[in-house]
Amino acid sequence: MFTHTEIERIIEAYIYEQNSLQTDDPKYFACINYFATFNLTSLGPKELEVIRDFLFKWGHMGRTGIDPTDPELGLIIKKHSEFLESARKQELHKSSILPDKQTIAIIFENLNSLVGPISASKILHLISPGFFQLWDNGVIDGCNSSKQFKYKSDLIEMVEKENTKGSHRPSGNGYYSFMEFTQSFINKYINVLTQIQTVLNSQAQCAGSKTLVKMADEFNMFATKKPFLYLL
């Protein structure tokens, strides 16, 4: 079994490795920084174009066939704008999210029904990059295949499909559970994560300030493909 210090070094190695491979940070920060200036209560075509750029140019979601400029997407965000505006002011590791479990799950499900679960998480992260965690299929599959992962059973749910026996899909409750996991992970390794954050955000090529949530995602991209996930 690895010690806490040894796991910190593993986290450090993974995040630095991920950053050495990344070439799309400017695209990420261009959308994040620009979207932060928008008022969610008056979301319009211009804001939806930024969402499209975030999903397609940075998130590589163009192959999904979704339409991020669908006005219905703006209506969903406006409907939940009060909570989403409050989330913009929060950092996940410092927040009490249990009272908002149902709200988070509902917003995720509403977005999921329109753009799918992975794009839904990316849109939420675009709105509040310090509070909402990114989610993708590799991370979901990696967590769900780990016998030791605490939230495994919550990440997906069975859904009925016409002419089939049913299928699995990421759920709103699952997304909330993954936020809980991320919160726990950040707080458990807060010292090494904040040290890495300081180094990365001081680099000249960094086009913005990476949040602890973003760095947790960068670790997940490697950890869910490696045998270290069960340690966390």
WOVEN-V980286 format. One record per residue. SS is DSSP state (@ for helix, = for strand, . for the rest). OMEGA is omega in radians with two decimals (none if undefined). D_FIRST is the distance of its C-alpha to the first C-alpha in Angstrom with 2 decimals. Layout:
SS;OMEGA;D_FIRST + SS;OMEGA;D_FIRST
This chain:
.;3.12;0.00 + .;3.04;3.80 + .;3.12;6.57 + @;-3.13;9.58 + @;3.12;11.58 + @;3.09;9.60 + @;3.07;9.78 + @;3.13;13.37 + @;3.08;14.10 + @;3.11;13.07 + @;-3.13;15.37 + @;-3.12;17.95 + @;-3.11;18.07 + @;-3.08;18.52 + @;3.12;21.21 + @;3.10;23.08 + @;3.12;23.05 + @;-3.13;24.44 + @;3.09;27.07 + @;-3.13;28.08 + @;-3.04;28.91 + .;3.04;30.67 + .;-3.01;34.44 + .;3.10;35.31 + @;3.12;34.56 + @;3.10;38.33 + @;3.13;39.01 + @;-3.07;36.31 + @;3.11;37.61 + @;3.14;41.24 + @;-3.12;40.88 + @;-3.09;38.63 + @;-3.11;40.97 + @;-3.08;44.11 + @;-3.13;43.12 + .;-3.13;42.33 + .;-3.05;46.08 + .;3.03;47.10 + .;-3.05;48.13 + @;-3.12;46.56 + @;-3.13;49.63 + @;-3.11;51.85 + .;-3.12;49.71 + .;-3.10;52.00 + @;-3.13;52.27 + @;3.14;51.14 + @;3.12;47.84 + @;3.07;47.32 + @;3.10;47.86 + @;3.07;44.99 + @;3.12;42.77 + @;3.13;43.95 + @;-3.13;43.14 + @;-3.12;39.62 + @;-3.03;38.98 + @;-3.05;40.86 + @;3.09;40.73 + @;-3.03;37.18 + .;3.12;35.53 + .;-3.11;37.24 + .;-3.09;38.25 + @;-3.10;41.78 + @;-3.07;41.23 + @;-3.13;40.73 + .;3.13;44.43 + .;3.12;44.00 + .;-3.12;46.55 + .;3.12;45.07 + .;3.08;48.66 + .;-3.13;49.56 + @;3.12;51.20 + @;3.11;49.41 + @;3.09;46.17 + @;3.14;47.93 + @;3.12;49.20 + @;-3.13;45.73 + @;3.11;44.50 + @;-3.12;47.70 + @;-3.09;47.41 + .;-3.01;44.06 + @;-3.11;44.92 + @;3.12;44.87 + @;-3.10;41.23 + @;3.08;40.26 + @;3.10;42.14 + @;3.13;40.29 + @;3.13;36.93 + @;-3.07;38.04 + .;-3.02;37.99 + .;2.95;34.47 + .;-3.01;30.96 + @;-3.02;28.41 + @;3.13;25.90 + @;-2.97;28.83 + .;2.98;30.55 + .;-2.99;30.95 + .;-3.10;30.99 + @;3.13;31.19 + @;-3.11;35.01 + @;-3.09;35.36 + @;-3.09;33.29 + @;3.14;36.45 + @;3.12;38.04 + @;-3.13;35.09 + @;-3.12;34.95 + @;3.14;38.73 + @;3.11;38.94 + @;-3.12;36.24 + @;3.12;38.09 + @;3.10;41.40 + @;3.13;40.19 + @;-3.11;38.35 + @;-3.08;41.65 + @;-3.02;43.32 + @;-3.11;40.90 + .;-2.98;37.86 + @;-3.08;34.36 + @;3.07;33.01 + @;3.11;36.19 + @;3.14;36.21 + @;3.14;32.88 + @;3.11;34.20 + @;3.12;37.42 + @;3.12;35.72 + @;3.09;33.58 + @;3.13;36.82 + @;-3.14;38.40 + .;-3.06;35.62 + .;3.09;32.93 + .;-3.06;31.24 + .;-3.07;31.08 + .;-3.10;30.95 + .;2.98;27.99 + .;-3.13;28.63 + .;2.99;27.75 + .;-3.02;28.19 + @;-3.14;27.97 + @;3.13;25.02 + @;3.13;22.89 + @;-3.12;24.33 + @;-3.14;23.78 + @;3.11;20.17 + @;-3.05;19.38 + @;3.14;21.63 + .;3.14;20.08 + .;-3.14;16.55 + .;-3.08;16.34 + .;-3.04;13.87 + .;-3.00;16.18 + .;-3.01;17.92 + .;-3.04;21.28 + @;-3.03;21.53 + @;-3.09;24.68 + @;-2.96;26.43 + @;-3.09;26.32 + =;3.08;29.11 + =;3.10;32.12 + =;3.04;34.70 + =;3.12;38.02 + .;3.05;41.22 + .;-3.10;42.78 + .;3.10;46.33 + .;3.07;46.86 + .;3.11;43.17 + .;-3.12;40.91 + .;-3.10;39.03 + =;3.08;36.17 + =;3.03;33.01 + =;3.03;33.05 + =;-3.06;31.02 + .;3.06;32.45 + @;3.09;33.34 + @;3.10;31.14 + @;3.12;28.31 + @;3.08;28.93 + @;-3.14;28.92 + @;3.12;25.58 + @;3.02;24.15 + @;3.08;25.71 + @;3.12;23.94 + @;-3.14;20.56 + @;3.12;21.60 + @;3.14;22.82 + @;3.13;19.61 + @;-3.12;17.63 + @;-3.10;20.27 + @;3.14;20.41 + @;-3.07;16.71 + .;-3.04;16.77 + @;-3.07;20.50 + @;-3.11;20.58 + @;3.14;19.27 + @;3.12;21.15 + @;3.07;24.36 + @;3.12;24.14 + @;3.13;23.90 + @;3.14;26.62 + @;-3.13;28.90 + @;-3.09;28.61 + @;-3.09;29.20 + @;3.09;32.01 + @;-3.12;33.74 + .;-3.06;34.08 + .;-3.07;37.65 + .;-3.14;36.97 + .;-3.05;35.26 + .;-3.12;37.93 + .;-3.11;36.52 + .;3.11;33.81 + .;3.08;30.52 + .;3.07;29.22 + @;3.09;25.66 + @;3.13;26.05 + @;3.13;27.05 + @;3.05;24.10 + @;3.09;21.72 + @;3.14;23.65 + @;3.05;23.33 + @;-3.11;19.53 + @;-3.11;19.82 + @;3.09;22.10 + @;-2.98;19.41 + @;-3.12;16.23 + .;3.07;18.03 + .;-3.07;18.87 + .;-3.08;15.46 + .;-3.06;12.27 + .;-3.05;10.46 + @;-3.04;12.61 + @;-3.14;10.66 + @;-2.95;8.24 + .;none;11.56
